[in-house]
Amino acid sequence: MLRYILPAVLLATPALAADKPFFSLANTDFIVLISFLIFIGVLVYFGVPKLLTGALDSRAETIRKELDEARALREEAQTLLASYERKQADVKNQAEQIVNHARTEAEAAAEQARADIEASIARRLQAAEDRIVSAEAAALRDVRDRATEIAVAAAGAVIAGKMGDAQSDKLIDEAIATVDAKLH
């Protein structure tokens, strides 16, 4: 990665436009470059990228399992719906047979059965869809919360090692305000 960054920095126009030599401690661009490279090195040394990717991979696997479970619930709901549709068709056939014997009595019974079945199907289907929506929302919320916790913990560890108490308190207050504004 360093072999790609260094030539880009050396060929950059602002670095060449400076009045001091680029490889000088008097040149702020060079100091910022060195500081940035040290910061990246510290993050890589302490394994922050591996921690973040590991945590995100485990959370993604959990979400994948929850989505598979939600799909299974949806399939179960569709099977249940097909079963009720078959039952509805059976009731309709029975109603037609009853119509041959007593037309008025059969119409009332068929209407009641149809209304009950449709209400039951609608309730069960709505309950299954509500569970799926709730599971998806909870999974997304958990991923967002976990990513925020990891980022805050990593940043806190790096900042805590480099700052005094007054600067640390000020940055924590600013970070809380920023997170609060972006999450709400």
C-alpha positions, -999 to +999 in steps of 0.1 A: +000+000+000+029+023+008+044+019-026+012+033-041+008+062-017+044+075-017+046+081-055+012+097-055+023+121-028+056+129-045+038+136-078+011+157-062+011+194-073+007+209-038+038+191-026+058+204-055+044+240-051+058+243-015+086+269-011+106+245+011+121+211+000+095+183+004+118+161+025+124+187+052+110+189+087+102+225+080+077+214+053+042+208+069+031+186+041+060+162+048+052+162+085+015+155+079+025+126+056+048+111+081+022+115+109-005+098+087+018+069+079+026+064+116-011+065+125-019+039+098+010+018+110-002+019+146-037+009+136-023-020+116+002-030+144-026-032+170-048-052+146-077-028+144-086-037+108-087-074+117-108-067+148-132-046+128-135-071+099-139-100+124-167-083+143-184-072+111-181-107+096-196-124+127-224-099+128-230-104+091-232-142+097-258-136+125-278-114+102-276-140+074-289-166+099-318-143+109-327-136+073-327-173+066-350-178+095-372-150+083-373-167+048-383-199+065-411-181+083-423-166+051-423-200+034-442-215+063-467-186+060-471-193+022-476-230+029-502-221+055-518-198+030-519-225+003-534-249+029-561-224+038-568-217+001-572-255-004-595-255+026-614-226+012-618-244-021-631-275-002-656-254+017-668-239-016-673-274-030-692-284+001-713-253-002-722-261-038-733-296-026-754-280+002-769-256-023-785-285-041-803-295-008-811-262+007-802-231-012-809-204+014-792-223+043-761-231+022-755-195+011-755-183+047-731-211+058-707-206+028-706-168+034-697-173+071-670-199+063-655-177+036-653-147+059-638-167+087-611-182+065-602-149+049-599-132+083-578-160+096-555-160+066-552-123+067-543-124+105-517-151+100-502-136+070-500-102+086-484-117+118-458-135+096-450-103+077-448-083+109-423-108+123-402-106+091-402-068+091-393-067+128-364-092+124-350-072+095-353-039+114-337-054+145-308-069+124-301-036+107-303-017+140-279-042+157-254-039+128-255-001+130-251-002+168-223-027+168-204-008+141-208+024+161-195+007+193-165-007+176-156+025+159-160+045+191-139+020+210-111+020+185-111+057+182-112+061+220-083+038+225-061+056+199-071+091+212-068+081+249-032+072+243-023+105+226-043+132+244-046+149+278-077+149+299-090+183+288-086+175+251-101+141+256-132+155+274-137+180+246-135+153+219-159+130+237-185+157+240-181+166+203-183+129+193-215+123+214-231+153+197-221+141+163-233+105+169-266+118+184-272+140+154-265+113+128-285+085+145-316+105+152 
